[in-house]
Amino acid sequence: MKQNHSGKPNMRIALLASAALLGLVSHNVWAVVTPSGTVISNIATMNYSVGGVAQTPIGSSPTGNTSGAGTATAFVVDNKVNLTVAESNSTVTSVSPGATNQVTTFTVTNTGNTAQGYTLVGANAIGAPTVFTVADDLDATVSAVFVDANGNSTYDEATDTLSAISSLAPGASVSVFVLATIPAAATNGQQAVVTLSATTKTAVTMAAVAEPGGANTASVDIVFADSANALTDPLAANTARDAIGIAQDAYRVVSSVLSVTKTGTVLCDPLNGITTPKNIPGAIVQYTVLVSNAAGTGASATLTTVTDTLAATVTHDPGLRVPTDAASCIAGTSSSGFKIVSSVVGRTLGGAAGVMTNIADADGATIVGQGLTVTFATALPAGGGYTAGELKSGESATITYNVIIN
């Protein structure tokens, strides 16, 4: 379970813009309502007759009128402060362990009747909320909040640089991006929920907006109209009519799950040959290194190298000999000392159908002294829908090489 560490900067980043948001592109999402400050006035006209004779109509007035056109009764439309904040894409953001500047996208909409500004806060969610059917079990580090400046609903690092909404017209909406770093130790399937809250401010000046309460006045009064929801604001409990809107989105880790298994099998010895061989001096032992990417992970791994420093008590067999008896239990004479096999039938392999030499060449396998290196960019080259070194979910690659016990 998470705790609300509101005092820690890596748990809450509040970014407030001090300059006006110029050129903000927003989207009109609902019917136009009567703007605040609009003066609504009219006159009621009384038509009547006396003794069957039509008389001069009498217009109304706020204080009463007995003759003539009258005076309009007028009032000013007040400021109904209302907003919504919503997750934009209806899905999680897939991320890798250790990834930086990962983006979740929200939409802030002014559902009131006055242009308003909004300060924005991005933070880790409090507790362990469930978003898109998965509960939060990971803390991302929120690093920034930015407003979509050109209306393309895609984060553009060079363009989207402002961190508050300076002015948003009634009925308009704008995308807001929360950026975060994913822990390097995150594992496949973990999820980090983040919260965006928007607090209503006076447009352009970004001064606080207050609901004075009390009786209606002749001026433009302020009335908060937003609803409460089940979420928790990182700064305060979310309640109805607080001029704050909040929503949650999630990062879900999609990673490879690799396992590396190394086994050693004695193939022969000089006395017993291939029949019940023992690990005695002169015996050939075959090492097998199996690299597997678990099925169902959804993410490929790009393998770089596997290295093995042999013990001083063994010597690499440069010929990858396959002995048949005691007499053949000796080192091979060729220089093809490695072999790679893919679990994918027909995949292109380095070397000659996966048989690789010991020298530094284009097949991806080398040995210098007791140090063995297989470079997967060449041992598992690109082609057939694969990038170089790629190991997809549910696949494996096996490397074999022999050593002789000194």
N, C-alpha and C positions, 0 to 999 in steps of 0.2 A: 504494500500500500504506500502511496505517496503521502507526504506531508506538505503543508503549505509553508514553505520557507520564504515568506514574502520579503525577508530582509536580504536574501542572497541575489546578487545581480544576475547570476546565470539561471535563476528561476523566474525572473521577471524583467523584461526589458520594456520600458516606457519611452517612446520616442515622440517628441512633440515638435512640430514644425513651427518656426518663428516667422517665416515669410509667407506671404499669400501664395496660394496654389494657383499659378497662372496657367491657363490653357488646359485645365482639367477636362478630360472628355468623359462625359457621363451618359447614362442611358435612361430615357424616360420610360417608366414601367407601369404607370397607372394614370387614370383620368385626372385632369387638372382640377384642383379644389380651389376654393376662394382664398386668395392670398390674405395673410394678416395685414392689417392696416387699411384694408378696403373699407370705404365708407358706404354703407347701405342706407339709403334714404328714400322715402316716398310719402305721398299724401293720400289720405282717404277723402273722397269727395261725397258729400251728402246731397242727393237730389230730392226735392220735396215740392209739395204744392199746398196752398191754403185756399179753402173754398173752391177747389177745383182749378185754381189758377197756379200755373207753375211759377215757382220762385227761383231767385238766383241761387245756384248751388253754393254750398258752404264747404270750403276746404278745411281739413283738420290742422291742428297744431299741437305741439307737445303740452302746452298749458291750457288748451281749450280755445276755440275760436267761434265767433258768432256770425261772422260775415266775411265775404271775400275769399280769395284763393287759398289762404292759410299758409302755414309754414311746415316744411317737411320734418318728419320725425326721422332722426338718423342715429346710427350706432356704428362703431368700428369693430371689424372682425378681429378677434384675438389670435394670438400665436398658439396653435396646437402643436406641441413638440412631440414628435413621434418618429421612430426609426425601427429598422430591422437590420440584423446582421445574420448572414446565412453562409454556410459552407457552399462553395460554388460548383464543384465537379461531381458530386454524388458518389465519390469513391475515394479510397485512400491514396496517398502519395507513396509509391514504392521507392524504397531507398536501400543503399548498401551500407554496411558497417563503416564508420569513419567518414562518411560523406559530409561535405560542408555546403552551406548555402542551399539547402533543400527547401523547396517552395510548397507551401499550402496556400490555396486561394479562397478568399472570402468575398462576399458582396455586401456592401453597406448601402442601404436605401433610405432616403429621406421620405418618410410617409407623412410628414407634417405639412404645414401650409406656409412655411417660411424658409428661406435659404438659411442653412445652418453650417457651422464648422464642426469638426469632430476630432478629438484627440484619440489616439489608438494605442492599445496595449496588447502585446503578444506575450503569452506565458505558457508554461507547462500547466496542464489541467490539474486541479486539486483532486486527490483521491485516485480512484481507479475506474473512471467512467468507461462505459462500453460504447464504442463508435463503430458503425458498420460491422456489428455482431462480434467484435473482438474487444476484450477488456485491455485497458492500458496497463503495461507492465514494464515500461521503459521511460527514462527521462531524456528527452532531447534538450539541447541548449539553444533557446531562442536567441538569435543574434540581431535581428532587425525586423522592422515593419515598414513596408513601402506601399505607396499609392500608385495605381495604374495611371500614368500621365497621358497616354495616347489612346486609351480605350480599346486596346487589342486583347485585353484579358490575359496577357502573357507577360511574365516578369522580364523586363529588359534592363539589365544592369546600368547601362549608360543613360537611360531615359527616365526610369522610375527611381527618383532619388529623394522625393519628399515623403515625410513620415507622418503627416497629418493631413486631414481634408480641410482646407481653408474655407471652402464654400461649396455647398451642394444644394442645388435648386430643389424645390418641392417636387416630388414624384420622380426624381432622378436617382440613379444608382451608380456606384463605381466599384471596381475591383480593388481589393487590398491583399497584399502578399505578405505572409509571415515566413521568414527565413530561419532555419535552424540547422544545427550540427548534430549528427547522429553519433552516439558513442562507438568507439572502435571495437569495443567488446560486445556489441549487440549481436544477437544470434537470429537465425532465420525464424520468421514468424512473429517476433516481438513487435509490439506496437506502442508508439508514443503519441499521446493525445495532446494537442495544443489548443489554446483558447485565444480568440480575438475579442476584445471588448472595445466598443466605441462610445465615447462620452460626448454628449451634445455641448457645443460651445456657440458663442455668438459668431456669426460668419465674419471672416476676414480678421477681426480683432482678436478672436479666440478668447474673449473674455468669458467668464463663467456665466451660465444661464441658471437663474433661480426662479422657482415658482412661488410668488409672494403669498398666494392664498388670500383670504378675506373676500370682501364684496367686490362685485364687478365695478370697474371704473370706466371713465370716458376714454381712457388711453388704451393702448394695446396691452392687454394682460397676457401673461404666460401661463399655459396650462400643460402639464406633462400628461401624455396619453399612452405611453408605451406599456406593454403588458409584461408580466413576470414570466419566467420560464424555469425549467427544472435545473438549469445549469448554475454553476457558481462562478461569479466574477472573481478574478484573481485579486482584485482590490477590495471588494466588499460583497456582501450577500446581495444577489440580484432580487429586486423587488419590483412590483408594478409601480409605474409613474415615477421612475428615478432618472429618466432621460439617458439611460445606458442600455445598449444592446450588446448581446454576446452570442457567440456560436463556437462550435468545436469542429476540428478536423483532425486527421490522424496521419502519421507516418508509419508505414508497415515495412519491416525489414524483409527484403527478399535477397537471400544470399545462398551461395553454394554451401554444402556441408561435405567437406572433404575428409576422407580417411586415408592414411598412408600405412600400408602393412608391408613389413619386410620379413621374409622367411629365408631360411637356409636349408638346403636339402643335399645330403651327401650323395653323389652320383656313382662314385667308384672309389676303390683304394687299390694299391699295387698288389695286395695279397689276395683279396677276395673278389676283385673285379667289380661287377655290377650286382653280384649276389651277396646280399646282406653286408654292404660296405660299411666301414667304420671311419670315424674322423681321426685317422692316423696320418702322420707325415706322408706326403705324396698323394693323399686323397684329393679328389676334385669335389668341391662344394659349389652348388649353384644357388646364387642369391636371386630372389624374386622380389621386386618392389612393385606393389599393386597400389595405384592411386585411383580412388573411387569418388564420384560425386553422387551423393544419395539421391534416389528417385523422389520426385515430388517437391523438390526445393524450388523449382521454377527459375533458377538462375544458373547460368554457365559460370565456370571458373576458367580464367586464363592462366594456364600453368606456365611458369617461367623456367625454373631449373630444378633438378633434383641432384644433390651432391652426396657423395659417400667417400669418406676417408678410410681406406682399408687398414686393418691392423697390420703391424709390421711383421706378424707371424704368418701372413699369407701373401701370395703373389697372384696378380691378375692373370687369368688365362687369355691371351690375346686372340685365341682362335675359337673361343666358345665351343670347345670340343663336346661332342656327344659320344661318350665312350661306349664300347660294346663288350669289353672284357678287361682283364687285368693288364694285358699288354697295351691296350689303348688308353689306359688311365694315365695319360701324360698331357702336357700342355699342347694346345693346337699350334699350328705353324702359320696360319693366316693372321691377318690383322683385323678381322671382323669379330670384335670382342663383346658386342652388345646387340641386343635385339629388343625391339618394342612391338607390342601387339595391342591393337585397339579392340574394345568390345563391339565396335561398330563395323560390321562386315563391309568391306569395300572402301573403307576410309583410306585416303592417301597417307602413306607413312614415309618417314625419312629413310635415307640409305637405300639399299636394294631390298624392297619389299619389307622394310623394317629391320633388316640386318645392317648394323652400323659399325664403322671402323673405329679404331682407338685414337686415331690422329685427328688434329683440329682441321676439319673440313666441313663440307656443306651438309653432312648428315645429322649433326647435332650432338654427337657423342665424342668425348675426349677423355684421356687419362694422362695426368702429369704426376710422375712419382706414384704415390699411393692414393692420389686424389682423382676420383671419377666424377664427371659432370655430364649430365644429359640436358641439353637445351631444347625445350619443347617447341619453340617457334619453328625449328627446323625438323625436329623429330616428329611433330604433329603439324605439318604445314597447312596453310590455308587451302581451301578448295572444297567443292561439294557441299556448300552451305556452311562451312566452318571457317572461323578466323584462325589465325596461327596460334597454336597452343590451346585451343578451346576444348574444354571438357564439359559437355552438356549434362544436365540433370539425368541421372540414371545410367551414366556411362562410366567406363573405367579404361585405364591404360596400364599395361604391364611391361616392366623392363626386367630383362634377365641378363646376368653376366656370371661368369665362373671365376673361382679362385682356387689356387692349389695350396694346401697346407704345407708350410715349409718344414 
